[in-house]
Amino acid sequence: MIYRFRVILDNDTEEDIFRDLEIRESDSMEDLHNIITQSFGFDGMEMASFYVSDEEWNQGEEIAMFDVSEGHNKVKVMSSTKINDLVHEASTRLIYIYDFLNMWTFFVELAEIVEEAESTDYPNLMFVQGQVPDEAPIKNFEADTDDAFNEFEDDIDVDDYSDLDFDENWN
């Protein structure tokens, strides 16, 4: 079977930037990584990871390019993980992060499962919408945009030891 994905760049611009692509369900996550990077014009030389996601786009289990874990906590690796091991009718969403310094973030969603077409080479880039910006979109986190947020809202003066319950000359 062929999986049709829509891969959307997470950005704050008015223009939608996405790619629709097809890939065999039995291909590896590394194959999916390769077509995503190629379709968005990246060289594919930066570190990247997929994350299983739920319906609210919450980040779950990581599928990494390489196993850099230590000890017993092994992570799944793209080259040895098949797409259909993670994505199916009950689990249709992934988050893809490319280049951890710039944090290019993409939402990957299974749109359709179809029969393989005889005359089509896979993976297949079906549709391109929007131009990728020169720099990764800047992420705004909730605390960054909340003017009322104050991490020191308890009004404690950290340099004033008089109200603290300890002897400052204890040694």
ABEGO torsion letter per residue (X at the ends): XBBBBBBBBBBABABBBBBBBBBBAABBAAAAAAAAAAAAGBAGABBBBBBBBBAAGBBBBBBBABBABBEABBBBBAAABBAAAABBAABABBBBBBGAAAGBBBBBBBABBBBBBAABBOBBBABBBEBBBABBBBBBBAAAABAABBAAAAGBBAABAAABBBBAAAX
